[in-house]
Amino acid sequence: MSDIPDWPPQLSGSQLDALTLLATTYALSHGLLYLPAASPQPPIPNSAIHAPFSLFPSPIPRKTFEKAKKLQSIYNVLYARVAMDIDFLDRVMGAEVGVGRVDEFVGRLWRGWKNIRDQGIRQPLHLGLFRSDYLLHSPSPEEAVSLKQVEFNTISSSFGPLSQQTAALHRYLYNTTRYFTVSPHLKPENFPPNSTLSGLASGLAEGHKAYGIPDAQILFVVQDDERNVFDQRWLEYELLERHSIHVTRQTLTQLITSASLDPSSSALIISSSTEISVVYFRAGYTPNDFTQPAHFDARFLLEKSRAIKCPSIPLQLAGGKKVQEVLAKPGVVEQFLKDHDEVVINEIRASWMGMWGLDDNNDNASAIGHIVGDTTVRSDTAREPWGLKRAIDNHTNLVLKPQREGGGNNVYKTSIPPFLATLPHEERLAWIAMELIVPPPQLGNYLVRAGGGQAGAVKTEVVSELGIFGWALFGEEERKVVKEVEAGWLVRTKGKDSDEGGVATGFSVLDSIILVD
């Protein structure tokens, strides 16, 4: 695999100004938008700003990009099968012996799901709109660049439509200016197509079709004060214009009073008259979405219904970081991919960094009181878990991850020892340690933000994260995936000094790809 070129190409001041003007006006003209920061958001928006974006696409080796797309179908199957393995999820994520025992949010979801399945599941089909996130890994100049997975998302996998608009923006800049011929890599055949909007909408439409009632609608469950509304609206418009499917939007607060179940069929009814075919969650992945007990009641009412959930509670639990860590243990992923050959399984394993649980133990566990600098981490038990000791010994090359989505939740490097010093031993089960991915050096870009940040394009060293979308419609019958598709891609780019990567949380900008050989 060839080296990734130094990036970005050099621009004069006038060239930079010209590209920035063309890019921002294109973004505002083509729905690459956010709502401006406001709390609360007005009921009817009266202004918008462009979403943050990069001025150049970011280089990714062609073979690496094709490999990521190829792996998506395997991951679609893998996580569908994890979601259907009740015993596995009970052991790993349950509130009796798994993560849910020490993580109240996970435990609440699991207990609600257990009560529902004890009463009888009314809808055996599950729908997942997935995104597998990767970084390029380049630990030394002598080693080839490789693809390493950051995480696999099973709920609210956002920015598909806006990523398509960002790719179109970069193609527009090329078509208009040829990027002033500042790089031989910037040529038409190196801009991969991006049809993520139609890909994701086709997954929702497939779920609607499987429900079997054409006049039913798809419910988007959204957050209060949602700023990323245009990313969602693009999907809504695509469903209506290409598939003749109507969408209704509701928050969990609204659903407390608007949602009900038909007593005879368990159909989900909104506002007394609208039957729902698919429930698509763009909320419900964080405890912050559940500010009152009635929000959980609304979530469980949706789960009890005959509507197809995207995702169902077990599929949401399958996306937990602890599941990712357990799958990486020897022999585990092989149990879920028995019908796949060794080459495929090795490719999946090769996409993972080393990871382990803080509660992991073995015969080499040390005595209590392992000291790092001025920080002493002690266990209330007789011996310190091996996983905890290993995390302390290697903290400069690690990230700690909890069972949380949405960005801003991880603990990095030198922050790890003081964090572990205050982490109650019973909460270790909810955390995993993962080796840090080392991105290629000498990569930069021009980042363009709006709405109160620094005006214009700011050049900085960056790290780019590649996300591959996919969807799967599956059920209990014969434990097989009914249908699965790789559905597009996105790139999010952040300043190199930023550990977190969420666009909506302000860490990253939207980006696209220039393929290099």
Beta strands, then each sheet from edge to edge (+ up, - down):
strand 1: 33-34
strand 2: 49-50
strand 3: 53-54
strand 4: 58-61
strand 5: 126-137
strand 6: 146-153
strand 7: 217-222
strand 8: 247-251
strand 9: 259-261
strand 10: 268-270
strand 11: 274-281
strand 12: 308-310
strand 13: 355-357
strand 14: 370-372
strand 15: 375-377
strand 16: 398-401
strand 17: 411-412
strand 18: 432-435
strand 19: 444-448
strand 20: 457-474
strand 21: 481-495
strand 22: 508-511
strand 23: 513-516
sheet 1: 1+ 2-
sheet 2: 3+ 19- 20+ 5- 6+
sheet 3: 3+ 19- 20+ 21- 22+
sheet 4: 4+ 23+
sheet 5: 8+ 7+ 11+ 10- 9+
sheet 6: 8+ 7+ 11+ 12+
sheet 7: 13+ 18- 16+ 17-
sheet 8: 14+ 15-
end
